[in-house]
């Protein structure tokens, strides 16, 4: 079957195809990832193995293919990712843990309370399966940070402390994983310890200079330190490395553009973010703020209505205290005044 036909029937852009050959007790598996729109081969690998335990072999190849494809699409070093996967995702249990964490990340990136609750459950299940894997603790840190930002907590202070504890636990297991430094950077940013947030982001970039995620978090740290002009090229580099970046990267690029006074460029970035995460409260607030500052009051009110649709209990005061930790208070005031004008309280 032709790749383009598969793409059209399944509604996907990328197609993985391959073949299996066997000779005696040896097996050869070829796999390649194709961009169905262009026909270009994005990634290819060949695996030659002894056919001793077919089930263990199946798990190994599955993990290798998933790791290679995911890292290639997300921007990163495939060989480094495979070494990490070999260390922490071995065997069937490791593969199951890997898949569960990937599923959890999918829900987390949607940035809604309901989806974040699902992400928490899946991440906790992954940790119970593989307690020695540092990624589980880093991912659970991300869940707690989202709870903190969305107000899905009875004690914001304790939630932020728990997030910091989880990031540091991941680093205690393995200081070389970029995602744990990324999470600790987010923690420091929310604690308004901006120099520490930038330092952790720089550490993540040094560990994975070809990955999109570290550049995104570096840009976040610069943005919250009120250095939007420096943040913009970092976001743009993250998106070049990973055109399939999650919605919050596009939303934050929009905010950097907005804060730099480039309103017309900010709006399409926010719209891309909402295509990826339609129920992202942060993206609706950011777009609504941009519309309000541009004098497009009707559109700003429509974004405020979307916020209340997603969370009828939304509090602008809580958002100002916990979800917009800018170093310069005037940036926070600008958002609050704009969204209050649009109808939020």
C-alpha positions in Angstrom: 0.0 0.0 0.0 1.3 3.4 -0.9 2.4 5.7 2.0 0.3 8.6 0.7 -2.8 6.5 0.7 -2.1 5.3 4.3 -1.6 8.9 5.3 -4.9 10.0 3.8 -7.0 7.1 5.2 -5.6 7.4 8.7 -5.4 11.2 8.8 -1.7 11.3 9.7 1.4 13.1 8.3 4.1 10.5 9.2 4.0 6.8 8.4 6.3 4.1 9.7 7.0 1.2 7.4 9.4 -1.6 7.4 10.1 -5.3 6.7 11.2 -8.4 8.6 13.6 -11.1 7.2 14.6 -14.3 8.8 17.5 -16.7 8.1 17.9 -19.6 10.5 18.2 -18.2 14.0 18.9 -14.6 12.7 16.3 -11.9 12.1 16.7 -8.6 10.3 14.2 -5.8 10.8 14.2 -2.6 8.7 12.2 0.4 9.8 11.8 3.9 8.2 9.8 7.0 9.0 8.4 8.8 6.0 6.8 12.3 5.8 3.8 11.5 3.6 3.4 15.1 2.4 6.9 15.3 1.0 7.9 11.7 0.6 11.1 12.4 2.4 12.7 9.7 4.7 13.1 11.3 8.1 14.6 8.4 9.9 15.7 4.8 9.2 17.3 2.0 11.1 18.2 -1.7 10.7 18.2 -4.2 13.5 20.1 -7.5 13.2 19.4 -9.9 16.2 19.6 -13.5 17.2 16.1 -15.1 17.3 16.3 -16.5 20.9 13.4 -14.9 22.8 10.9 -13.5 20.3 8.9 -11.7 22.9 12.0 -9.9 24.4 13.2 -9.1 20.9 9.8 -7.7 20.1 9.8 -5.4 23.1 13.4 -4.3 22.4 12.7 -3.4 18.8 9.4 -1.7 19.7 11.2 0.5 22.3 14.0 1.3 19.8 11.6 2.3 17.1 9.4 4.4 19.4 12.5 6.2 20.9 14.0 6.9 17.5 10.7 8.2 16.0 9.7 10.3 19.0 13.2 11.9 19.3 13.4 12.5 15.6 10.0 14.3 15.5 10.6 16.2 18.7 14.2 17.3 17.8 17.0 15.6 19.7 19.9 13.2 19.6 18.6 9.7 18.8 21.7 7.9 20.0 21.7 9.6 23.4 18.0 8.9 23.8 18.5 5.2 22.9 21.3 4.9 25.5 18.9 6.3 28.1 16.1 4.0 27.0 18.4 1.0 27.2 19.2 2.0 30.8 15.8 2.8 32.1 13.2 1.1 29.8 14.6 -2.5 29.4 12.2 -5.4 29.0 8.5 -5.6 28.8 8.0 -3.7 32.1 10.3 -0.9 30.9 8.4 -0.7 27.6 5.1 -0.5 29.4 6.5 2.2 31.6 7.7 4.1 28.6 4.3 4.0 26.9 2.5 5.0 30.0 4.7 8.1 30.5 4.2 9.0 26.8 0.5 8.8 27.3 0.7 10.9 30.4 2.6 13.5 28.6 -0.1 13.7 25.9 -2.7 14.5 28.5 -0.4 16.9 30.4 0.3 19.0 27.3 -3.4 19.8 26.9 -3.1 22.1 29.9 -6.6 21.6 31.4 -7.5 20.5 35.0 -9.3 17.4 33.8 -6.5 16.2 31.5 -3.9 17.0 34.1 -5.7 14.7 36.6 -5.5 11.9 34.0 -1.8 12.7 33.5 -1.2 12.4 37.3 -2.9 9.0 37.5 -0.9 7.6 34.5 2.4 9.0 35.8 1.9 7.6 39.3 1.2 4.2 37.7 4.4 4.5 35.8 6.4 5.3 38.9 4.9 2.3 40.7 6.0 0.1 37.8 9.5 1.6 37.5 10.4 3.4 40.7 14.1 3.6 39.7 13.3 5.6 36.6 14.0 9.4 37.1 11.7 10.5 34.2 8.6 9.4 36.2 9.5 11.9 39.0 10.3 14.7 36.6 7.0 14.1 34.8 5.0 14.1 38.1 6.8 17.4 38.9 5.3 18.8 35.7 1.8 17.6 36.8 2.2 19.4 40.2 3.4 22.6 38.5 0.3 22.6 36.2 -1.9 22.0 39.3 -0.2 25.0 40.9 -0.7 27.2 37.8 -4.3 26.2 37.2 -5.4 26.5 40.9 -6.1 22.7 41.1 -4.8 22.6 44.7 -5.8 23.4 48.3 -2.4 24.6 49.2 -0.4 26.3 46.4 2.7 26.6 48.6 2.7 22.8 49.4 2.1 22.0 45.7 5.1 24.0 44.6 7.2 22.5 47.3 6.2 19.0 46.2 7.1 19.9 42.6 10.6 21.0 43.7 11.0 17.8 45.8 10.1 15.6 42.7 12.5 17.5 40.4 15.3 17.1 42.9 14.5 13.4 43.4 14.8 12.8 39.7 18.2 14.6 39.6 19.4 12.6 42.6 18.8 9.5 40.6 20.4 10.8 37.4 21.8 14.4 37.1 22.4 14.0 33.4 18.7 14.0 32.2 17.7 17.3 30.7 14.0 16.9 31.6 14.7 17.1 35.3 16.7 20.3 34.9 13.8 21.6 32.8 11.4 20.9 35.6 13.6 22.5 38.2 13.9 25.6 36.0 10.1 25.8 36.0 10.0 25.4 39.8 12.6 28.2 40.3 10.7 30.5 37.9 7.5 30.0 39.8 9.4 30.8 43.0 10.6 33.9 41.3 14.2 32.8 41.6 15.0 33.9 38.0 18.8 33.5 38.0 18.4 29.9 39.2 15.7 29.2 36.6 17.9 30.5 33.8 20.9 28.5 35.2 18.9 25.2 35.2 17.6 25.9 31.7 21.2 26.5 30.5 22.2 23.2 32.0 19.4 21.4 30.1 20.6 23.0 26.9 24.2 21.9 27.5 23.0 18.3 28.1 20.9 18.2 25.0 22.0 21.0 22.6 20.0 19.5 19.6 16.7 19.1 21.6 13.8 21.5 21.3 12.6 21.2 24.9 15.7 22.7 26.5 15.5 25.8 24.2 11.8 26.2 25.0 12.4 26.2 28.8 15.4 28.5 28.3 13.1 30.9 26.5 10.5 30.6 29.3 13.1 31.6 31.9 14.1 34.6 29.8 10.5 35.6 29.2 9.6 35.5 32.9 12.8 37.5 33.7 11.2 40.1 31.4 13.7 39.6 28.6 11.2 38.9 25.7 13.5 40.0 22.9 16.1 37.4 23.9 13.4 34.8 24.4 11.9 35.1 20.9 14.8 33.5 19.0 15.0 30.7 21.5 11.3 29.9 21.0 11.8 30.1 17.2 14.8 27.7 17.5 12.8 25.2 19.6 10.0 25.3 16.9 12.6 24.8 14.1 13.9 21.8 15.9 10.4 20.5 16.6 7.7 21.8 14.2 5.3 19.5 16.1 6.0 21.3 19.4 3.2 21.2 22.1 0.8 24.1 22.2 2.4 25.9 25.1 5.6 26.6 23.1 3.6 28.5 20.5 1.6 30.2 23.2 4.7 31.4 25.0 6.2 32.5 21.7 3.1 34.6 21.2 3.5 36.1 24.7 7.2 37.0 24.0 6.1 38.7 20.8 3.3 40.5 22.6 5.5 41.6 25.4 8.0 42.9 22.8 5.2 45.0 21.2 4.8 42.8 18.1 1.0 42.2 18.5 0.2 41.2 14.9 2.8 38.4 15.0 1.6 37.2 18.4 -2.0 36.4 17.4 -1.2 33.6 14.9 1.2 32.1 17.4 -1.6 31.9 20.0 -4.0 30.4 17.4 -1.5 27.7 16.6 -1.3 27.0 20.3 -5.0 26.6 20.6 -5.1 24.3 17.6 -3.0 21.9 19.6 -4.6 22.5 23.0 -8.1 24.0 22.6 -8.8 24.0 26.3 -5.6 25.7 27.4 -6.7 28.4 29.8 -3.3 30.1 29.6 -3.4 30.4 25.8 -7.0 31.9 25.9 -5.9 34.4 28.5 -2.8 35.3 26.6 -4.7 35.7 23.3 -7.4 37.7 25.1 -4.8 40.0 26.6 -3.3 40.6 23.2 -6.7 41.4 21.7 -7.5 43.8 24.6 -4.2 45.6 24.2 -4.8 45.9 20.5 -8.3 47.4 21.1 -10.1 44.4 19.7 -12.5 44.3 22.7 -15.1 41.9 21.1 -12.5 39.3 20.5 -11.0 39.8 23.9 -14.4 39.1 25.5 -14.8 36.0 23.4 -11.5 34.6 24.8 -12.7 35.5 28.4 -15.9 33.5 27.7 -13.7 30.5 26.6 -11.8 30.7 29.9 -15.1 30.5 31.9 -16.3 27.7 29.7 -13.3 25.7 30.6 -13.2 26.6 34.2 -16.4 28.4 35.6 -14.5 29.0 38.9 -11.6 30.8 37.3 -10.1 33.5 39.5 -8.1 36.3 37.9 -6.6 37.1 41.3 -5.3 33.5 41.7 -3.9 33.6 38.1 -2.1 36.9 38.9 -0.4 35.4 42.0 0.5 31.9 40.8 0.3 31.6 37.0 2.1 34.7 35.7 5.3 35.0 37.8 7.0 37.8 35.9 9.9 39.6 37.5 8.3 43.0 36.6 5.0 43.5 38.4 3.8 45.8 35.6 3.6 42.9 33.2 1.3 41.1 35.6 -0.8 44.2 36.0 -1.1 44.6 32.3 -2.5 41.1 31.9 -4.9 41.5 34.8 -6.2 44.9 33.7 -6.7 43.6 30.1 -8.6 40.5 31.1 -10.7 42.3 33.7 -11.7 44.7 31.0 -12.7 41.6 28.9 -15.0 40.4 31.7 -13.0 38.1 34.0 -13.0 38.6 37.7 
